[in-house]
Amino acid sequence: MRVRFQADADLNLAIVLAVVRREPAIDFQTAIMAALAFRPDSEVLSLTAAEGRLLVTYDQKTMPDHFAKFVAKETSSGLLIVPQHLPISVVVDELLLIWGATEHEEWINRICYVPL
């Protein structure tokens, strides 16, 4: 099964729009669509896992710890951490590569930093 992405509330919406513009078949849900704004990290991880989506976030400070605690008890569809300093074009290329070259199952309980 193909990877389905979920943008965290902190992720630049331009990334989501650019990915979908380049590949309209990609399922990339915005934080607004998922009502993730102002929710704690643990809840974001739970909602994302329930939807079977790979979470894409800028949050390098708190999300890795919350992710480790979450996967100790639950199953996650994975976490991608994107440094904010990366150009949007680089992030878009990486997400397109992930979507085209990997399957959903490869991301189960996995955390990865972009670029790969």
N, C-alpha and C positions, 0 to 999 in steps of 0.2 A: 504494500500500500504506500502511496506517496505521502511525503511529509506535509503536514498542515501546520502553518505558522500562527502564532498568537503574539501580537505586539504588547509589550508591557506599557503601562501608562507613561513611562518616561521616554520611550522610544520615539524618535523623530518621525512624525507622520509621513514626511517626504520619502522615507525609506520604504514604507508600505506601498505608497502610491507608485513609486518608481519600479518596484519589483512587479507589481500587478500590471503596470503599463508595459513592461518588457515581456512578461509572460502572463497573459490573462487567465490561463488555466490554473494558476497557483491560488490556493485557498489561504489567504493571509488576512486574518481578522484583526481589526483595530481594537485598541483598548476601549474605545467608546462603544463599539458594537458589543463588547463583552462586559461592559459596565465594570471595568477594573479600577477606575480612578478612586483614589483614597482608600483602597482596600489594603489590608496588611499583606506582606509577602506570602505568608503561609496560606492565606485565603486565595491569593492569585495563583499560587502553585496548585492548590486543590481544584480550583475551577478549570484551570488549563488542563490538568490531568484528566478531569472528568470529560472534557471535550476531545481528548486525544491529540492535543496540539503541542508543538514544540515552542516554548516560550522564548522570545527574543527580547533582551533587555540591555540597558546601559548600566544597570545597577551592579557594580563590581564590589561594593562595600558590604551590603547586607544579604543580597540574594544567594551567594554561594553557601553561607551558613544555613540559611533557611532551607535551601535545596537539600543539603546534606541531612538535616533533621527530617525533612519530608520523606526522602527516599529510604530512610531507615525504617519507616513504618508503612509507607504507601508506594505505589508505582507511579512514576512520572513519565511523561512523553519527552522529557529532556529539556535542557536549558542551554541557550546560546547567549553568551555575554559579549557585547560589542563595545569596544572602547569608543568614547565620544569623539576623540580626536580623529578617528578615521574618516576619510572622505566618504560621502554618501555613495558615490559610484563604486568604491571598493566593497562596501557593505552589500550593496545590491548584487554585485558580481558573486560574492561569496554565498549569499542566500540562494541565488539562482543555481550555483554549483551544487549546493546541498540538496536542493529540490530535485535537480536533474540526475544526481549521481548516487543518492542514498535512498533508503526506504525507512518508513516510520519506525519499524522494529529496531533499526540500528541505533536509535536515539533513546531507547527506554533506559531511564535512570542515569543518563549520561549528561555531563556538563562539559561544555566546550567553549573556548574563547576564539572569537573571530579576529583576525584571519586565522584560518585553520593551519 
